[in-house]
Amino acid sequence: MTKELTEGKGKKGLNCNVTHCQKPNSAHYFNKVMKAYYCLKCATDIEAAANKSGCSFYDGLKKIRSIK
């Protein structure tokens, strides 16, 4: 089942940019590579994966672990 894209997807203060998430009113973390906003959970997961290869996609979310 595909989730419908919302108009506020990836925009600051609106919906998370991850299609299967799109949590409303949660997009507060700017991904400087994708140039879109994510919720804390998704931003943390993305940053944890990036840190494994020595990268960082978010300012202020350096060397973190994924939220379980």
Wavefront OBJ file of the C-alpha trace (Angstrom):
o trace
v 0.000 0.000 0.000
v 1.424 3.392 -0.989
v 0.997 6.378 1.269
v -0.500 9.454 -0.356
v 1.860 12.433 -0.536
v 0.748 15.445 1.437
v 1.154 19.050 0.330
v 3.269 19.959 3.393
v 5.739 17.064 2.981
v 9.281 18.196 3.828
v 8.324 21.782 4.632
v 9.394 23.432 7.897
v 6.901 22.845 10.703
v 4.629 20.707 8.539
v 4.995 17.020 7.582
v 8.114 14.860 7.749
v 9.743 14.352 4.342
v 9.889 10.543 4.714
v 6.972 9.249 2.623
v 6.023 6.381 4.955
v 6.142 8.750 7.976
v 4.806 12.221 7.027
v 4.068 12.885 10.715
v 2.110 16.158 10.770
v 3.498 19.312 12.398
v 6.816 17.590 13.157
v 9.237 18.634 10.408
v 11.744 20.726 12.372
v 15.089 19.156 11.372
v 16.610 20.395 8.112
v 18.567 17.871 6.053
v 21.206 19.961 4.285
v 21.736 17.312 1.566
v 18.082 16.725 0.678
v 17.113 20.354 1.456
v 13.960 19.216 3.256
v 12.666 18.964 6.822
v 12.193 15.759 8.841
v 10.711 14.750 12.206
v 13.139 13.981 15.034
v 12.756 10.185 14.713
v 13.462 10.120 10.967
v 16.222 12.735 11.193
v 17.889 10.717 13.947
v 17.697 7.489 11.928
v 19.102 9.193 8.813
v 21.893 10.883 10.773
v 22.855 7.641 12.541
v 23.260 5.917 9.158
v 25.256 8.872 7.781
v 27.538 8.885 10.832
v 28.541 5.278 10.093
v 30.241 6.501 6.927
v 31.670 9.634 8.550
v 29.035 12.024 7.196
v 26.574 14.395 8.822
v 23.396 15.625 7.137
v 22.043 17.712 10.024
v 23.629 20.500 12.029
v 23.342 19.676 15.719
v 22.638 15.939 15.302
v 26.232 14.719 15.141
v 27.306 11.255 16.283
v 23.929 10.061 17.440
v 22.234 6.699 17.579
v 18.919 5.775 16.081
v 15.895 6.224 18.372
v 14.235 2.877 18.985
l 1 2 3 4 5 6 7 8 9 10 11 12 13 14 15 16 17 18 19 20 21 22 23 24 25 26 27 28 29 30 31 32 33 34 35 36 37 38 39 40 41 42 43 44 45 46 47 48 49 50 51 52 53 54 55 56 57 58 59 60 61 62 63 64 65 66 67 68
